[in-house]
């Protein structure tokens, strides 16, 4: 994907949309810059992290009523501490 110009068209993402896509595929890092997740692979959007890890967070890290809408970097760090192979 090419970085868009300042003015977007219907055929091209806006600069904000472009930056969002970059963040989705970029590594997730903690406050110290340590990589805790390598980033999504192109084509993996169909089974995004919300669904892939939901049951693990509900049944291993938290309780079954935990909801992915509350996911933050702190949840990723907790998972990395408790079960490093998950994240």
C-alpha positions in Angstrom: 0.0 0.0 0.0 1.3 3.4 -0.9 1.1 6.3 1.5 -1.7 8.6 0.4 -1.4 12.2 -0.4 -2.9 14.8 2.0 -6.2 14.8 0.1 -7.9 11.4 -0.2 -10.2 10.1 -2.9 -12.8 7.4 -3.0 -10.2 5.1 -4.4 -7.5 5.7 -1.8 -7.4 5.7 2.0 -7.1 8.9 3.9 -3.9 9.5 5.8 -5.7 8.6 9.0 -7.0 5.3 7.5 -3.5 4.6 6.2 -1.9 5.0 9.7 -4.6 2.8 11.2 -3.8 0.0 8.7 -0.1 0.4 9.5 -0.8 0.1 13.3 -2.9 -3.1 12.8 0.0 -4.8 11.0 2.7 -3.4 13.2 4.1 -5.1 16.4 2.3 -4.3 19.7 4.8 -2.9 22.2 4.6 -2.2 25.9 5.5 1.1 27.6 9.2 0.2 27.4 9.1 -0.5 23.7 9.4 -4.3 24.2 7.5 -6.2 21.5 4.8 -8.4 23.0 3.0 -9.3 19.8 4.5 -9.4 16.3 1.5 -7.9 14.6 -1.2 -9.3 12.4 -0.3 -11.0 9.1 -2.0 -9.8 5.9 -5.2 -11.9 5.5 -5.6 -12.6 9.2 -8.3 -10.0 9.6 -11.1 -12.7 9.2 -10.0 -14.2 12.5 -8.9 -11.1 14.3 -7.5 -11.2 17.8 -10.9 -10.4 19.3 -12.1 -13.9 18.3 -8.8 -15.7 18.4 -8.0 -15.0 22.0 -11.4 -14.3 23.5 -11.8 -17.8 25.1 -8.3 -17.8 26.4 -8.9 -14.5 28.2 -12.3 -15.6 29.4 -11.2 -19.1 30.7 -7.6 -18.7 31.6 -6.8 -15.2 32.5 -10.1 -13.7 33.6 -13.6 -15.1 34.0 -16.2 -16.3 31.4 -18.0 -12.9 31.6 -15.0 -10.9 30.5 -15.6 -9.1 27.2 -13.1 -8.2 24.5 -14.4 -4.7 24.3 -12.5 -4.0 27.5 -9.1 -5.2 26.0 -6.2 -2.9 26.6 -2.4 -3.1 26.6 -2.6 -4.1 30.3 -4.5 -7.3 29.4 -1.8 -8.2 26.9 0.9 -7.6 29.5 -1.0 -9.8 32.0 -1.4 -12.6 29.5 2.3 -12.3 28.6 3.2 -12.8 32.3 0.8 -15.6 33.0 1.1 -17.6 29.8 3.8 -16.2 27.5 3.1 -18.5 24.6 -0.3 -17.0 24.0 0.8 -13.4 23.1 
